[in-house]
């Protein structure tokens, strides 16, 4: 599948959104501003395949579709980055946000475009448990989509901000190995989580 086809597929998912979908998301604390900040969202029906990948299916499982962009979809001044291209899509059920599927398997982190700033800056990057929590936060951070994402997070010099102490401990357990582990803070008060 080419990037153009992936963009077209995401466009179809965005056009499938209806008011009841938006009401459903807003009832879960997801604002219109958050949806715009991540480059919009869509809905589709999917069939789950092997290795955590999915394909569209007319009579499949209903899911929310989130884009994984090659760069920030919205510029700091609030304008749309029309040159941003989706490199993958994430499908998630709002009633089970801890499970998700990728369209291509091309990314390891949702919100990956934030890594350049995190690698060069002094601010720790927020890590969310699941794509719905990330969306609720307007894409302000990342979600680890597969184990390779933990290798990337382990190299962030300013550390990580977990959702809570338990989440920080889960991240630390996944990162623990002979390499140095970055500091992990808790979002509420930035004290070390573990």
N, C-alpha and C positions, 0 to 999 in steps of 0.2 A: 504494500500500500504506500503510495506516495504522500508527501506532506499535503499536496493539494487535495487529494481524496480525503485525508483526515480532516482538513479544514471544512470540506463540503459535508462530511459526516457530522461534524460538530454543529455546523450551520443548520442542518436538518433537526438536530436535537434541540437547538435553541428555538427554532420556529415551532416546535411541538409543545412548548410551554404554554399552559393555559392558566387562567386566574386561579383555579382550584389548586394547581401546583404551587403557585406563589403563596396562596393562603396557607398551604401545608408547611412550606418553608418558614414563613413568617411566624407561624405558631410554634416553631422550634427555635425562635430567636434569631433567625437569619434575615437580615434587612436587605432592602433593595440596594443600598450603598455597598454592602458586603459582596453582593452578587456582581455588581459592576466592577468592584476593586479586583476581583479575580478574573475578570475578562468574560463575564456572563456564565450562565449555567444552562443546561439543557435536560431534557428527559428522553428516555428511549426504552425500548424493550430489548433484552439481550438474552443470549444463550452463553452459558459459561463453558469454556473449553479447558484445555490442558494448560498447565503451568501458570494459572492465575490470569489467563487472557480471556477476553470475551469477544463475541461478534454480535452484530445487530440481528434480531429475530422478531418478526412480526407478532408472534404470539408468545414471546419469552417473558422473562422476569422484568417487571417495571423498575427502573433505576433512575437516579439522578446522575447526570454526566457533568464532570468537571474537567476543564482543559488544563493541560500541562504545557505551558508556553516556553518558547526558546528565550524569551526576555520578558521583562515586566509588561503586562498588557495595558497598564495605565502609567503614564509618565508622572513624575513628582508634581508637575503643575496641574494634574488632573485630566490632561488630554489623553485620548486613546492612542496607543502605539499601533498604528495601522500596519506596521511592518512586522509585528509579532506573529509568529507562526506556531500553531499547536504541534508539538512533537509526540504527544501521546494524549490519551483520554482516560480518565478514571471513572468507573461506574461504581456507585455506592447506593445501598438501600438506606433510606432515612430511618427505618425501624431497626436496622442492624448496622450502624456505621462502622463497627470494628472489622467488617469484612468488605473488601473491595476487589475490583478486577481492573486490569489494564487492557487497553485495546491492542497495543503493540509490544509492551514490555520494554519501552525505550528509556524510561526514567526510573530513578531509584528514590527520588524525593519529590513530593508535590510542593511547589513553591521554590523549585530549584534555582530560579532566576535570582533569588535573594543571596545566594552563596557568594557571589563576587564581592558584595558589600561586606558580608560576614567575614570573609577571608582577609579583607584589607582593613576593616574597622575595629573599633574597640568595644562595640556592643555585642553582647551574646545574642544568639538567634533563638527565637521561640520554637519549640517543638510541640506539636499537637499529637494526640493519640490517634485521631482519625480524621478523615476528610471533612466530615460534617463540622467538627470543632474548628478546623482550619477555616472553613467557609464562614462560620459564624464570626470568626475574628477578622474577616475580610482579607484572608490570605497573608496575614502578618506573621509569617514564619513558615515552617515546613512540616510535612508529615513523612515519616519514613515508610516508603511503600514496599521495600524489600530489604533483606539483610545488608546488601551492598551500601545502602544509605547510611548505616551505622559507621562504616569505614570512612565515609566522607565527613560525618559529624565529628568523628574522633580527631580530625585535623583542624578544627576551628579554634583559633587561639583565644578568643574572648569568652568561650564557654557556651552553654546552652541554658535556656529557660524552660523548665518543665511546667506542666499544668498544675501539679501539686507534688507533695513529697513522695507519694506512692509512685507517681509517674517518673519522678527523678530517679528513684531507686530502680525502676524497670529499665530506664535508659542506661544507668550505670552498669547494671548487670549485663546488658547487651554489649556495652563498650569495653567491659573489663577484659584485659588481656595484657601481654607484656608491654604494649605501647602506652605512653602517657594518656590519661583520660582527661578531657577538658572539665573545668569546673561546671557544675550544674546548679542552677538557681531555681527557686520556686517563684512562679509568676507573681504571687501576692506580695511577697516581701523581699525577694531576692536574697534570702539567706541560703546557704549551701544546703542542697537537698540530701546529699548522702556523703 
